[in-house]
Amino acid sequence: MSSPTVLKLGGSVVTDKDAPETVDDERLAALADAVAGHDGPLVVVHGGGSFGHHHASAHGVSRTEGSGDPAAARGIAGAMEDLNRAVVGALADAGAPAVPVHPFSLAARDADGDLSLPAGSVATMLDEGFVPVLHGDVVAHAGEGVTILSGDELVVALAASLGAERVGLCSAVPGVLDADGAVVPRIGAFDEVADALGGSDSTDVTGGMAAKVRELLALDAPAYVFDADAVAEFLAGGEPGTRID
Amino acid sequence: MSSPTVLKLGGSVVTDKDAPETVDDERLAALADAVAGHDGPLVVVHGGGSFGHHHASAHGVSRTEGSGDPAAARGIAGAMEDLNRAVVGALADAGAPAVPVHPFSLAARDADGDLSLPAGSVATMLDEGFVPVLHGDVVAHAGEGVTILSGDELVVALAASLGAERVGLCSAVPGVLDADGAVVPRIGAFDEVADALGGSDSTDVTGGMAAKVRELLALDAPAYVFDADAVAEFLAGGEPGTRID
C-alpha cells in the first residue's frame, strides 16, 4: 500500500457546536467536494462536535474517566454513528468512495490506558480504493468500562500504524496561533511554542492544542493545522496553516 | 476472561424474511428476555435476514463474489447497522448490557479469502461486563473490494479466537434434521449426516446446513442447533436440538 494521507475534520468544523446534534450541512458539502477531488489513498477522521460531546458529558465519560453503564456506551456510540452517517453520506454525494469505520468496534484500551487499534480493516479498505471514515467514539477500556477515544488520538494512531505520508487537521482556527493571534508557520520543537500554548505543564488550558502539537511532533509524517478554507490546498499537496514536523 | 458463550440469532429468526427490512418485533422481544436472563460472558451474533440479503443480491455481492462499488458497501453495511440497532435496542430494553460491534469496521480478508478478526475489542467488552452484538456484514477483501461476511462465519471465528465454552445457533428449524425430518440429537462426525444433508460435495443445496455442520465440528467447543423456543434452555446450560461436537 502506498502511504495514505490522514485528514481530520474537527467536530466544530462539521457540526454546529451551539445546537445539539446538528450537522453544518453547507460547510460539510464544501469539505466533501474538496475530499472527493483528492487523488490517492486517504483516511478521514472526524470529531464529535455537538453530537458526541453532549452525550459524553451527560454520562460523565472522558478519555480517562470511564463508565460501565451500557446505556452510556450505546448513547455516545449511537450519536457518533449518526454523525458518521451524515459525514459519509455527504462525502458519497460529492463522489468520494467513502465507507464507515466505527472505532468502538475496532479498538480497545488496556489497564494502562494504552490504545490498540488493529490496522488490517482500514489498510485493506485503502488498498481496495475506499476512503475509510472514522470518528471520535467510546472504546472498551480494561477496568474502566468505556472511555472516550478522541479524533485526535485516532489520527495519531492511524498515522503511525499506516505509515501516513501527510497528516492534516482541519480545525476552527487557521493554524497554531502565537500569543498575538498570528499563525505560526512552522513548529519543529515544542519549546518554540510552549509560551504561546500555555507552557509545557500537563494542564492543558488551551483546549487541546498543546497536547495536539506534542503528539503531532512525535509522528514521522509532517502534520498541518489549518481551517476549512484550506482543505483543498492541503489535499493538493500545499502547506497551509502551521506545519508541525 | 472466562470462556464466553457465543449465541447466533439467525436472520430468519429476528426478521420477517418475506417483507424487506422488517424486524419481527414480537419474536425479538421474546429472544431478548431470554438473553437478558443469562448470567456470564455472552457474545451475540445475528444474521441479515430481510435486511442484508436484499442489498447483497441487488449489488451482486456474496462471500466469494466481491464489489469495488462503495455504494454497494455502504448499502449493505448501512442496512445491517439498522438491523443491529433494532437488535441491540431490543436487548437493552430487556435489560441486557448489549453494545454494537460492526464487523466491517473490524475484519478483513486477504487475497486467499482468509478472514482476520482481531479479538481485542470484543474480549475487552466481555471483560467489562458488556454483551457485544455482532452481525453479518460486508468485509474489505484484498483484490475483491468487499465480500459478504456471514453470521455463521463470525460465530466460528469468534468461538475460536475467544475460546468459547459453548456455541448456540438459533435457527428457523429445531435442529439438524435427518432425511425423515426428525431432529438428529447428536453429530460427532460429518459422515453420520452426510446423506441427510445432501452429501459432502461442495455444492451446498441445503441452504448452508452442511457447511455449517462441517465448520462447527472443527471447533473445540460443543455447538447446538435449535429454534427460537429453545434459546432460554440453551442459555441455562441445557442441550436442546442437535449437539455437534
Interface residues (C-beta under 8 A of the other chain):
Chain A: G68 P70 A71 A73 R74 A77 G78 E81 R85 V88 A92 P97 A98 V99 P100 V101 H102 P103 F104 S105 L106 A107 A108 R109 S116 P118 G120 S121 A123 T124 M125 D127 E128 G129 F130 V131 V139 A140 H141 A142 G143 E144 G145 V146
Chain B: G68 P70 A71 A73 R74 A77 G78 E81 R85 V88 A92 P97 A98 V99 P100 V101 H102 P103 F104 S105 L106 A107 A108 R109 S116 P118 G120 S121 A123 T124 M125 D127 E128 G129 F130 V131 V139 A140 H141 A142 G143 E144 G145 V146
